[in-house]
């Protein structure tokens, strides 16, 4: 195909992607992501088209910038970065133009500046050391052992068979098995070596001969060149001012050693041929059915869900085992006297020496205390911005949790389902956080990333379960896992429920999406919780008492108490539009929230009584207000039924009262400490109340975060 025909064909595909991003037609929404997927497949089958596609995408990005078409900027930027990760032969001029475009976006509000900064950082690394992005992605996703880049990742796909059809589950499982059967460690190492050499040497690399040589090399030889290439790229990337010429010379040596003296510039005259495609292997994915234990299984060291065998022997830089970590103590041996100190900073008396014996006689055990306060044990990567409902951006403490200990492992948990699945994920996340405060074992080892793909109600009844060459579902999941780097923090709410049976203890639960209240036909027993008041007219619904704190932008507390007759209520933590398919995300995802203010949207279906010549009549009207917390109680004999996150398994009947408030971080509540102070009347206890507890926010990774 001529170059002009290639450019025209790619231009048509890019325009189809743009039309898909600019329309909300249901026909296009049902096939969302298909055009982008087809575009990537074209350059994957013919890598020589990559520079042409990058030029076209950059031209469209610059046009969108000049015309202020912001809704296409982030999707196109993700597309071009995905192409650049896999491509070779991109000119430095193209890299510079894309980098300059990203730097111009830094003046825009979130999320454009956030996504642009992430892309600019990766572009700068790739410009200095070509092939680094591809190499690091393959090493981490395929768990290839290497000392210079020890990061490892694993994708855990959870599907609830009650929510996802058997055809979708079968198609997913077959696509995953077919992909992983072709992605052996040897194959992935060949891809890394071949991609690094082609990215650095360009046309001087005879790709066909290199491919055949790598295919014929035994595993031991392959591992030798794999580690040599990784060392060359990582050492160059770690330098403050990397030399492009020095990097090329280093890889030329590896290239000549691999192919022999007849290779490239080493004196050979090999026939140049069309370079074979170097695929980017899909991540290592494990498929699981939702069983009810979910994320807590990560805490089991011998679980089938372990990220790697290294987690079982990880000693956390000399820390004690998990069971002892919660009660580890430090013994103070410093008397505060200068002559008791050792003569040198690192010099200690030898065991059994006279100095040690005298020290043992003169000094008893000091004060025992915890090595780390409880607040320090909280996972930093999960700390969202305080007091906010949903925010975008990086977690505030995403780094080292303990001195010298960094999280080298990443667990990417992807759930497939609907609002019920999100609610169950929130339950599992809450239980996991509570266990982490009691057993400090997962946080310093593992970075937990959460992803969610909703299953739409026009879901196809059947899918092709044959082992297709180009698996669409797996590719969409892979694209989301790799490019969805902007978390949105969703507030988890706790609800305390009181029942009509006084012998039944109140119960507590949490919800993420909504709490729905229905009025039961049944009534209180005669000796029930709240007898019917006199004078209350009989009619539909129930007489309810609502006490809530009105949500104001000024954050000033304003308590409101009201009584009304209602036929039902819905408390929405996430508006319906927030869980619909986002047109700018290339794949089914929660759309960007319209607000980041912490609030519950309460919809009350109120009963209005009216009198006319025909007699009394009743009508309903829906009232809506926002609140931070609310208490609702039935004032007559009607009982309530609560449904959490649209889940039939989380339904509570015979309820008379319930209270809803933002769920606090485990162990972050107000704690009282007593300190003795002396005054004229003797010893007095003073209570010190800690700051307001942090809300528990669950991060869900998206492509763009919040669009402001």
Secondary structure, DSSP 4 states (H G I P E B T S, - for coil): --HHHHHHHHHHHHHHHHHHHH---HHHHHTTTHHHHHHHHHHHH-GGGHHHHHHHHHHHHHHHHHTT-GGGHHHHHHHHHHHHHH-----HHHHHHHHHHHHHHTTSPTTHHHHHHHHHHHHHHHHHSTTHHHHHHHHHHTT---SSS--EEEEEEEE-TTTS-HHHHHHHHHHHHHHHHT--HHHHHHHHHHHHHHHHHGGGS-HHHHHHHHHHS-HHHHHHHHHHHHHHHHHHHTSTT--HHHHHHHHHHHHHHHH-TTSGGGT--PPP-PPPP---PPP-EEEEE--S-GGGGGG-TTSTT-S-THHHH--TTTPPPHHHHTT-B------S-GGGS-SSTT--PPTTSHHHHHHHHH-------BSS-HHHHS-GGG-PPTTBS--EE--TT-S-SBTTB---EEEEEEEEE-HHHHHHHHHHHHHHHHHHHHS--STTTEEEEEEEEEPPTT--S----S--SS-HHHHHHHHHHHH--EEEEEEPEEEEEEESSTTSPPEEEEESSEEEEEEEEEE--TT-SSPPPTTPPP-SSEEEEEEEEEP-TT----EEEEEEEEEEEEEESS-GGGGSBPTTSSSS-BPPPS--B--EEEEEEEEEEEEETTEEEEEEEEEEEEEEEEEEEE-SSEEEEEEETT-GGGEEEEEEEEEEEEPBPTT-S--EEEEEEEETTEEEEEEEEPPPPPB-EEEEEESS----
